[in-house]
Amino acid sequence: MNKARKTLLEKLFADHGQALVRFITRIVRSTEDAEDIAQHAYLRLQKLSDEKDLDNPRAYLFQIANNLAVDQLRRGKLHIEYINQQLPAEGATATDDDHAFHQSPERVLAARQQLQAIHEAMDSLPLKCRQAFLLHRSRGLSYSEIAHEMNISVSSVEKYILQALKACRKKVGNL
């Protein structure tokens, strides 16, 4: 990256960094996640700005951030739908061959409470931590695949997944 590009990115960060985080926070409703998304947006802009001239870098930066925030929300919604499919639906009837539904109402309620606690734990995690955990648990990716996809080290992936597991265990243990 040449010096002019670096200066442009530094100026964008100094002039619009806080506004960008506030903008993203309104979308994702988490300042911590917004800060992570803003960082990813700057990195993407840096990669793009190496390749071509940008007419309006600020607008481009905000559009990148908006797209990243919407992607995060979409991934979160898909994860919730996946988990909800794993639990028996209320009012569902069991058959002799269907052991998944051979649960008492108390066990179903306990499972739903645990699921709610896990949702709360996941919502409280930083973006990268949540992403690593969901990539591993819902998509079945290996630590090295996650590291490659997220552009981080394998040890960071291990740290994030461990942090997510601890948060989930703590929340579920408090029931």
N, C-alpha and C positions, 0 to 999 in steps of 0.2 A: 504494500500500500504506500503510495507516495505521500509526501508531507502535506500537500494541499488537501488530500482526502482525509488524512488524519485530523487536520485542523478543522475541516468541515464537520466531521463527526463529533469532535470535542465541543465545537460551538453548538451543534444541535443538542448535545447532552446538557450543556450548561444553560442554554436558553429554554429548552422544552422538556427536560427530564422530568421535572415535578408535574407539569401539566400532562405529560404522557402517562405517568403512573396514576394520576387522578382519573384520567380518561378510561384507562383499563380497569381501575378499581370499580368504576360504575358498572362495568360489564360483568366482571367475575366476582365482585363483592368480597374481595380479599386483597388487602394491601400487599401482603407477602407474595401472593401469586402474581399480582400486578407488577411488582418489582421484577420477578423472574421473567415474566412475559416481556417487559420492557427491555430487559437485557438481551433476550433472544431476538427482539425486533432490531436492536442496534447491531447485533452480530449479522443478522440477515442483510440489513442495509449495507453494512461494511462489505460483505461478500458481493452484493449487487453493484455497489458503487465502484468496486474495482473493475467491473466489466463494462460499465457504460456511464455516461453522464446523465444526471437526473435534473429535470427541469425544476421540480419542487420537492426537495429532499424531505421537508417537514411533512408534507401531505403523504408522501410515500411511506415515511416512517410510521405515521399514525394508521395508515391503511394496513401495513404489515402487522402492527400491534393488534388492530381490530381483528384481522384474520386469525392470528394466533389465539386471541382470547375466545373467539367463537369456536375454533377447533377444540380448545380445552373444554368448553362447556358441552360440546357435542360428545366428546369422549367420556365425560362424566355421566351424561345422560345414558349413553350406551352401556356403561358399567352398571348403573342402577337397574336398567332393564334386564341385564344379564342376571344379576343377583336376584331380582324379583322372580325370574323364571325358575330359579333353583328351589324356591320355597313353594309348598303346596298352596294353591289358591284357596281363599276362604270359601266354604261351601262345597268344596270338591268332595267327591265320594271315593271311598277306597274299594278296591277289588282284592280278591284273595292273592292274586299274583303281584299286586302293586304294594310292595313293602314301604315305599316312600310315603304313602299316605296312612300307614298304620301308626299314627302318632296321636296321643291324647291331645285335647285342646290346650292343656297346660304346656305340653312340649312345643306345640306350634306357637303359642304365645311367647314362650321363652326364646324360641328361635327368632321370632320377629323382633323381640327386644334386643337380642344379640345383634341382629342385622342393623337395627337402628343405631346401636352403639358403634358398630363398625363404620356406618355412614358418617356419624359424627366425628369419629377418629380420623377418617379419610379426609373430611372437610377441613380439619384442623392442620393437616400436614402441608408443608411447603409444596409448591408445584412439582419440582423435580423429584421429590420423594414420592409423591402420589403417582406421578407418571411411571417411575421405575417399578413401583409395586404393582400397578395395574398392568403394565406390559408383561411382567413376570407371571402374575396370577391369572389374568383373564386371557391374555394372548399366548401364554406359555413360552415366551421368549427366554433364552438363556441369558445369563449375566453378560456374556460377551456381545450377544446380539443387541441387548439393551444399551450397553455402553456405546456400541457403534451407532445405533439409531439416535441416541441422545447426545452424542459427541462428548462423552465423559469417560473417565477411567472405569475399569471393572471394579476397583476398590471403592469408588464412589457409589456405584450401583449396589454393591454389598452393603455399604453404610446406609444408603437410602432405604433399602428393603428391610434391613434390620430395624431402622428407626420406625418404619411403618408398622412392622409386626409388633414392636414394643407398644406403640400407641394403641393398636387394636386390642392387644392383650390387656392393657391397663383399663381401657374403656369397658371391655367385656367383663373384666374381673370386678369392676365396681357395681355390677348389677346385683 
